[in-house]
Amino acid sequence: MQPHPRVFTAFQQEVADWRLWAGRTVVLGFAAIAGLTVVAFTWLTEHALHLFSVLDAQAWWAPLLWTPACTAAIVWLTRRFAPGAAGSGIPQVMAALTPEVPPAARGLFVSLRLALAKALLTAWGLLAGLSLGREGPSVQIAAGVMHHARRWLPKDSRVSEHGLLLAGGAAGIAAAFNTPLGGVMFAIEELSRRPEQRSSGLLLAAIVLSGLMAVSVYGNTTYFGVIRIDNLSVALLLPGLLVTVCCGLAGGLFARLLVVSLSGSSADVFTRFRQSAPVRFAAACGLAVAVLGVVSQSDTYGSGYGHTRAMLEGHGDTAPLYVLLKFIATWITTWAGVPAGIFAPSLAIGGALGNDIALLTGYVNAPTLIALGMAGFLAAVTQAPMTSFIIVMEMVDGHGLVLSLMASALVASGVSRLVSAPLYASLSALQLRRLPPETPP
């Protein structure tokens, strides 16, 4: 049987077009580099937090001096040399993806220089014991690496600059959480603005490849192990609903606080202090974080991953006020103006809230409510429910909880929308204010 002429012609064109294959090679090569860059960044942040833990263990009072000094230095360096590195990193990538931003201005939000600054300053923040995560910064770092690929693409390449940024941002999530599927969903739900980008097989392959770089280094294991799930019954309904609603309200409040604090729209004394003396304000925030760490017996320092894992394994002692203290510590850290993500602290807060409700209601399988709390609070903060539930499902190997996690994320996100505007969209609009006056917003 002879092949159809159109099929033969299409195959011939596919093979003969060297620009097409050169572009694919460049995109996939930079995707692998982006994934390995995030892996290296992960290693750096973990060792930085370990060094802080050693310092804290040797002298409980040392963070009262060390953390404020480091916070002030980080903010000074960020404002002086890399203002685009401040904050999470996700709003910067969203701003760079805004169609109205001209190509020449995208370097304000993503670049190799900003990626390097983001990695070093975020790691320093964990070395200082600040309450922050590395996942948001991973998005900006990977996007900066992928954005650089445009210089190596052949002329008339079909891969757009927007596509590279989209793939890079999603690759950061995939590699940071070791969850390739979560990275794909993040691209669709949070970053993608154009339908044609959502169906690009090459860009989806780049996202998955970046995530596989983390799998190749850390192994095909879940970050928090496998949680124990008893047979689900109607007994989960009331405590699960309570966790979901509480996470929706608390996450919405957290997002609203961040938007109001970072926008500077309030006329209170703290906002005026932040605007007039940002470095001294950062030092005061660092001191507040250190005090909270001392009060919580070091529980609120860092990302919160260790605390969350201990809770899921059933041998973590949760302080009664951990949720409140971690909530405040993360808010103050972000308010200080340091490069800092909020994904990991959000997972820690939501997980602790689920654990508290398990104790309050006497629900016997606490890890189930902890997982629901993680998905619910993260969805409430980001208002990206599908991304949140997939990330948590992959991190705890919670396939038996798929429907419960999905419901928790969707309801919590809906409750959050009653309290706050979308966090990252609001912060992205603030990033656009940094455009030069002659550049359209």
C-alpha positions as CSV (number, residue, x, y, z in Angstrom):
1,M,0.0,0.0,0.0
2,Q,1.4,3.3,-1.1
3,P,1.6,6.2,1.5
4,H,-0.8,9.1,1.0
5,P,1.0,11.8,-1.0
6,R,0.2,14.5,1.6
7,V,1.5,12.3,4.4
8,F,4.7,11.7,2.5
9,T,5.1,15.5,1.7
10,A,4.5,16.5,5.3
11,F,7.1,13.9,6.5
12,Q,9.6,15.1,3.9
13,Q,9.1,18.8,5.0
14,E,9.4,17.8,8.7
15,V,12.7,16.0,8.1
16,A,14.1,18.5,5.6
17,D,13.6,21.7,7.6
18,W,16.8,22.0,9.6
19,R,15.6,25.2,11.3
20,L,12.7,23.3,12.8
21,W,15.0,20.7,14.3
22,A,17.6,23.2,15.4
23,G,14.9,25.2,17.2
24,R,13.7,22.1,18.9
25,T,17.2,21.1,20.0
26,V,17.8,24.6,21.4
27,V,14.5,24.6,23.4
28,L,15.0,21.2,24.8
29,G,18.7,21.8,25.6
30,F,17.9,25.0,27.5
31,A,15.0,23.2,29.2
32,A,17.4,20.6,30.6
33,I,19.8,23.4,31.6
34,A,16.9,25.3,33.3
35,G,16.0,22.1,35.3
36,L,19.5,21.5,36.4
37,T,19.8,25.2,37.4
38,V,16.8,24.8,39.7
39,V,18.3,21.6,41.1
40,A,21.5,23.5,41.9
41,F,19.5,26.3,43.4
42,T,17.6,23.8,45.5
43,W,20.9,22.3,46.8
44,L,22.2,25.8,47.6
45,T,19.0,26.8,49.6
46,E,18.9,23.5,51.5
47,H,22.6,23.9,52.6
48,A,22.0,27.6,53.5
49,L,19.1,26.7,55.8
50,H,21.1,23.9,57.3
51,L,23.9,26.3,58.2
52,F,21.4,28.6,59.8
53,S,20.1,25.7,61.8
54,V,23.6,25.0,63.1
55,L,24.0,28.6,64.1
56,D,20.6,28.6,65.9
57,A,21.4,25.4,67.7
58,Q,24.6,26.8,69.0
59,A,23.2,30.0,70.3
60,W,19.4,30.7,70.4
61,W,20.0,34.4,70.7
62,A,22.2,34.6,67.6
63,P,19.3,35.1,65.1
64,L,18.3,38.3,67.0
65,L,21.5,39.8,65.6
66,W,22.2,37.8,62.5
67,T,18.7,37.8,60.9
68,P,18.1,41.7,61.0
69,A,21.6,42.4,59.7
70,C,21.3,39.9,56.8
71,T,17.8,41.1,56.0
72,A,19.0,44.7,55.8
73,A,21.9,43.7,53.6
74,I,19.8,41.6,51.3
75,V,17.3,44.5,50.7
76,W,20.1,47.0,50.2
77,L,21.8,44.8,47.6
78,T,18.4,44.0,45.9
79,R,17.4,47.6,45.6
80,R,20.8,48.8,44.5
81,F,21.8,46.1,42.0
82,A,18.7,43.9,41.2
83,P,15.4,45.5,41.9
84,G,13.7,43.0,39.6
85,A,14.7,40.1,41.9
86,A,12.6,41.3,44.9
87,G,9.6,39.3,45.9
88,S,8.4,35.9,44.7
89,G,9.4,35.9,41.0
90,I,6.1,34.7,39.6
91,P,4.7,38.3,39.3
92,Q,7.8,39.2,37.3
93,V,7.3,36.4,34.8
94,M,3.6,37.2,34.5
95,A,4.6,40.9,33.8
96,A,7.1,39.8,31.2
97,L,4.3,37.7,29.5
98,T,2.1,40.8,29.3
99,P,1.6,41.4,25.5
100,E,1.9,45.2,26.0
101,V,5.5,44.9,27.4
102,P,7.9,45.5,24.5
103,P,10.8,42.9,24.1
104,A,13.4,45.5,25.1
105,A,11.7,46.0,28.5
106,R,11.5,42.3,29.4
107,G,15.0,42.3,30.9
108,L,13.5,44.3,33.8
109,F,11.6,41.1,34.8
110,V,13.6,38.1,33.6
111,S,17.2,37.7,32.5
112,L,20.3,35.6,33.3
113,R,21.6,38.3,35.6
114,L,18.4,38.5,37.5
115,A,18.3,34.7,37.7
116,L,21.8,34.6,39.3
117,A,20.9,37.4,41.7
118,K,17.6,35.7,42.6
119,A,19.4,32.5,43.4
120,L,22.1,34.0,45.6
121,L,19.8,36.4,47.5
122,T,17.1,33.9,48.1
123,A,19.7,31.4,49.5
124,W,21.0,34.2,51.7
125,G,17.5,34.8,53.0
126,L,17.3,31.2,54.1
127,L,20.8,31.5,55.6
128,A,19.3,34.4,57.6
129,G,16.4,32.2,58.8
130,L,13.7,34.1,57.1
131,S,10.3,32.4,56.5
132,L,10.4,32.0,52.7
133,G,10.2,29.4,50.0
134,R,12.3,28.7,46.9
135,E,9.5,27.7,44.4
136,G,8.5,31.2,43.3
137,P,12.1,32.2,42.8
138,S,12.6,29.0,40.8
139,V,10.0,30.2,38.4
140,Q,11.9,33.4,37.7
141,I,15.3,31.6,37.6
142,A,14.1,29.0,35.1
143,A,12.3,31.6,33.0
144,G,15.5,33.7,32.8
145,V,17.5,30.7,31.6
146,M,14.8,29.8,29.0
147,H,14.5,33.4,27.9
148,H,18.2,33.4,27.0
149,A,17.5,30.6,24.5
150,R,16.0,33.2,22.1
151,R,19.6,34.3,21.2
152,W,20.4,30.8,20.0
153,L,17.3,30.1,18.0
154,P,17.6,30.1,14.2
155,K,16.1,32.9,12.3
156,D,12.3,32.6,11.6
157,S,12.0,30.0,14.4
158,R,8.4,29.1,15.2
159,V,9.2,29.3,19.0
160,S,8.1,32.7,20.3
161,E,9.6,34.6,23.1
162,H,6.4,34.3,25.1
163,G,6.5,30.6,24.6
164,L,10.0,30.4,26.1
165,L,9.0,32.5,29.1
166,L,5.9,30.3,29.6
167,A,7.9,27.1,29.4
168,G,10.6,28.4,31.7
169,G,8.3,29.6,34.4
170,A,6.4,26.3,34.4
171,A,9.7,24.4,34.3
172,G,10.7,26.1,37.5
173,I,7.7,24.7,39.3
174,A,8.2,21.3,37.8
175,A,11.8,21.1,38.9
176,A,11.4,22.8,42.3
177,F,8.6,20.5,43.4
178,N,9.8,17.4,41.5
179,T,6.3,17.4,40.0
180,P,6.3,17.6,36.1
181,L,2.5,17.4,36.0
182,G,2.2,20.3,38.4
183,G,4.5,22.4,36.2
184,V,2.3,21.7,33.2
185,M,-0.9,22.7,35.1
186,F,0.8,25.8,36.4
187,A,1.6,26.9,32.8
188,I,-2.0,26.4,31.8
189,E,-3.7,27.9,34.9
190,E,-1.4,30.7,36.1
191,L,0.9,31.8,33.3
192,S,-0.8,31.1,30.0
193,R,-2.7,33.9,28.4
194,R,-3.0,32.6,24.8
195,P,-4.8,29.4,23.7
196,E,-2.1,28.6,21.1
197,Q,0.5,28.4,23.8
198,R,-1.5,25.9,25.7
199,S,-1.4,23.3,22.9
200,S,2.3,23.6,22.0
201,G,3.7,20.0,22.3
202,L,7.3,21.3,22.2
203,L,6.8,23.6,25.1
204,L,5.0,21.0,27.1
205,A,7.9,18.6,26.4
206,A,10.4,21.3,27.6
207,I,8.4,21.6,30.9
208,V,8.4,17.9,31.5
209,L,12.1,17.6,30.6
210,S,13.0,20.2,33.1
211,G,11.0,18.4,35.8
212,L,12.8,15.1,34.9
213,M,16.1,16.8,35.6
214,A,15.0,16.9,39.3
215,V,13.8,13.3,39.1
216,S,17.2,12.2,37.7
217,V,19.1,13.9,40.6
218,Y,16.7,13.2,43.5
219,G,15.1,10.0,42.3
220,N,11.5,9.3,41.4
221,T,10.3,9.9,45.0
222,T,7.7,12.2,46.5
223,Y,9.0,15.0,48.6
224,F,6.9,14.1,51.7
225,G,6.8,10.4,51.2
226,V,3.6,8.4,51.1
227,I,0.9,9.4,53.6
228,R,-1.2,6.8,55.3
229,I,-4.8,7.0,54.1
230,D,-7.5,4.9,55.9
231,N,-10.7,4.0,54.2
232,L,-12.5,7.3,53.6
233,S,-16.0,7.7,54.9
234,V,-18.5,10.3,55.8
235,A,-16.5,10.9,59.0
236,L,-14.2,13.0,56.8
237,L,-16.9,15.3,55.6
238,L,-17.3,17.7,58.6
239,P,-13.6,18.1,59.5
240,G,-12.6,18.2,55.8
241,L,-15.1,21.0,55.2
242,L,-13.9,22.8,58.3
243,V,-10.3,22.6,57.1
244,T,-11.3,23.8,53.6
245,V,-13.3,26.8,54.8
246,C,-10.7,27.9,57.4
247,C,-7.9,27.6,54.8
248,G,-10.0,29.6,52.3
249,L,-10.5,32.4,54.8
250,A,-7.0,32.4,56.2
251,G,-5.4,32.1,52.7
252,G,-7.6,34.9,51.4
253,L,-6.6,37.1,54.3
254,F,-2.9,36.3,53.7
255,A,-3.2,37.3,50.0
256,R,-5.0,40.5,50.9
257,L,-2.4,41.4,53.4
258,L,0.4,40.9,50.9
259,V,-1.4,43.0,48.2
260,V,-2.1,45.9,50.6
261,S,1.4,45.8,52.2
262,L,3.4,45.6,49.0
263,S,1.3,48.1,47.0
264,G,2.0,50.8,49.6
265,S,-1.6,52.1,49.2
266,S,-2.1,52.4,52.9
267,A,-1.1,55.5,54.8
268,D,-0.2,53.9,58.1
269,V,3.1,54.5,59.9
270,F,4.6,51.2,58.8
271,T,4.0,51.9,55.1
272,R,5.6,55.4,55.5
273,F,8.5,53.8,57.3
274,R,9.0,51.3,54.5
275,Q,8.9,53.9,51.8
276,S,11.2,56.4,53.6
277,A,13.8,54.0,55.0
278,P,13.5,50.6,53.3
279,V,16.7,49.2,54.6
280,R,16.0,50.1,58.2
281,F,12.5,48.8,57.7
282,A,14.0,45.5,56.5
283,A,16.1,45.3,59.6
284,A,13.1,45.7,61.8
285,C,11.3,43.0,59.8
286,G,14.3,40.7,60.3
287,L,14.2,41.3,64.0
288,A,10.5,40.5,64.1
289,V,11.1,37.3,62.3
290,A,13.9,36.4,64.7
291,V,11.7,37.1,67.7
292,L,8.9,34.9,66.3
293,G,11.5,32.2,65.8
294,V,12.6,32.4,69.4
295,V,9.0,32.4,70.7
296,S,8.2,29.3,68.5
297,Q,11.4,27.5,69.5
298,S,12.8,27.8,66.0
299,D,9.7,26.3,64.3
300,T,9.0,29.4,62.1
301,Y,12.4,29.7,60.6
302,G,13.0,28.7,57.0
303,S,10.6,27.2,54.5
304,G,8.7,24.9,56.8
305,Y,9.3,21.7,54.8
306,G,10.8,19.9,57.8
307,H,8.0,20.8,60.1
308,T,5.4,19.7,57.5
309,R,7.1,16.4,56.8
310,A,7.3,15.7,60.6
311,M,3.6,16.3,60.9
312,L,2.7,14.0,58.0
313,E,4.9,11.2,59.5
314,G,3.0,11.6,62.8
315,H,6.0,12.5,65.1
316,G,6.0,16.3,64.9
317,D,5.1,18.4,67.9
318,T,3.1,21.3,66.7
319,A,3.1,24.4,68.9
320,P,-0.4,25.7,69.6
321,L,0.3,29.0,67.9
322,Y,2.4,27.7,65.0
323,V,-0.2,28.6,62.4
324,L,-0.4,32.2,63.6
325,L,3.3,32.7,64.1
326,K,4.3,31.1,60.7
327,F,1.6,33.2,59.1
328,I,3.0,36.5,60.5
329,A,6.6,35.5,59.9
330,T,6.0,34.8,56.2
331,W,4.0,38.0,55.8
332,I,6.7,40.1,57.4
333,T,9.5,38.3,55.4
334,T,7.7,39.2,52.2
335,W,6.9,42.7,53.3
336,A,10.6,43.3,54.0
337,G,11.3,43.3,50.3
338,V,13.7,40.4,50.1
339,P,13.6,37.8,47.2
340,A,11.2,35.3,48.7
341,G,8.6,32.8,47.6
342,I,5.5,31.8,49.6
343,F,4.6,28.3,48.2
344,A,6.5,26.3,50.9
345,P,5.4,28.4,53.9
346,S,1.8,28.2,52.5
347,L,2.0,24.4,52.5
348,A,3.4,24.5,56.1
349,I,0.6,26.9,57.3
350,G,-2.1,24.9,55.6
351,G,-0.8,21.6,56.9
352,A,-0.5,22.8,60.4
353,L,-4.1,24.2,60.2
354,G,-5.3,20.8,59.1
355,N,-3.4,19.1,61.9
356,D,-4.9,21.5,64.5
357,I,-8.4,20.7,63.2
358,A,-7.7,17.0,63.4
359,L,-6.8,17.4,67.1
360,L,-9.8,19.7,67.7
361,T,-12.3,17.3,66.1
362,G,-10.6,14.1,67.1
363,Y,-10.3,12.8,63.6
364,V,-8.0,9.8,63.7
365,N,-6.3,10.1,60.4
366,A,-4.5,13.4,60.8
367,P,-2.3,13.1,57.6
368,T,-5.5,13.3,55.5
369,L,-6.6,16.6,57.0
370,I,-3.0,17.9,56.8
371,A,-2.9,17.1,53.0
372,L,-6.3,18.8,52.6
373,G,-5.0,21.8,54.5
374,M,-1.9,22.1,52.3
375,A,-3.9,22.0,49.1
376,G,-6.6,24.3,50.5
377,F,-4.4,27.0,51.8
378,L,-2.1,27.0,48.8
379,A,-5.1,27.3,46.5
380,A,-6.6,30.1,48.6
381,V,-3.3,32.1,48.5
382,T,-2.6,31.6,44.8
383,Q,-6.2,31.1,43.6
384,A,-4.8,28.4,41.3
385,P,-6.8,25.4,42.6
386,M,-5.8,22.8,39.9
387,T,-2.1,23.6,40.2
388,S,-2.4,23.4,44.0
389,F,-4.1,20.1,44.3
390,I,-1.8,18.4,41.7
391,I,1.3,19.7,43.4
392,V,0.1,18.4,46.8
393,M,-1.1,15.1,45.3
394,E,2.3,14.5,43.7
395,M,4.3,15.6,46.8
396,V,2.5,13.2,49.2
397,D,1.7,10.5,46.7
398,G,-2.0,11.1,47.6
399,H,-3.7,9.5,44.6
400,G,-6.2,8.0,46.9
401,L,-7.2,11.6,47.9
402,V,-7.6,12.9,44.4
403,L,-11.2,13.9,44.6
404,S,-10.9,15.2,48.2
405,L,-7.8,17.3,47.4
406,M,-9.5,18.7,44.3
407,A,-12.6,19.6,46.2
408,S,-10.6,21.2,49.0
409,A,-8.6,23.3,46.5
410,L,-11.7,24.4,44.5
411,V,-13.8,25.4,47.6
412,A,-10.9,27.1,49.4
413,S,-10.0,29.1,46.2
414,G,-13.7,30.2,45.9
415,V,-13.8,31.3,49.5
416,S,-10.6,33.2,49.0
417,R,-12.0,35.1,46.1
418,L,-14.6,36.6,48.5
419,V,-11.8,38.0,50.6
420,S,-9.0,39.0,48.2
421,A,-8.2,39.8,44.6
422,P,-5.9,37.3,42.8
423,L,-2.5,37.7,44.4
424,Y,-0.2,37.2,41.5
425,A,-2.2,39.2,39.1
426,S,-2.2,42.1,41.6
427,L,1.5,41.9,42.2
428,S,2.1,41.6,38.4
429,A,0.3,44.9,38.0
430,L,2.7,46.4,40.6
431,Q,5.6,45.1,38.6
432,L,4.4,46.9,35.5
433,R,4.9,50.2,37.4
434,R,8.6,49.7,37.0
435,L,8.4,50.2,33.2
436,P,10.0,53.5,32.0
437,P,7.6,56.3,31.5
438,E,7.8,56.2,27.7
439,T,7.0,52.5,27.7
440,P,3.3,51.6,27.6
441,P,2.1,49.8,30.7
